[in-house]
Amino acid sequence: MIKAEFFFEDGHITGFNLKGHAGFARAGKDIICASVSMLVINTINAVEKFTEDKIAYQADEKGAIDFRIEDPGSNAALLLNTLLMGLESVRSEYGKKYIEIKKSQNHKEV
């Protein structure tokens, strides 16, 4: 299962953490993992290219990604909300057993 946690402060996404694998199909054929990876990588690249917001992120060899942003501007906020919407759409299409999404306010689950 992919576990995604989004962190909110004052109603804005200030970071996210993703880890795990969907387990929908074998490695290299898992369309859920591929979809999630593309959404996340595209969002990080877009925030880097189209905003001047300060970000920090780390990815490990297992595919876990931890992303943080300081005081997101409107463009970054739009991109991060689009990521969340995309992940929720994938979960809606394929089922909750493949993707878990948590939302935390100031690092406390809401």
Secondary structure, 3 states (H helix, E strand, C coil): CEEEEEEEECCEEEEEEEECCCCCCCCCCCHHHHHHHHHHHHHHHHHHHHCCCCEEEEECCCCCEEEEECCCCHHHHHHHHHHHHHHHHHHHHHCCCCEEEEEEECCEEC
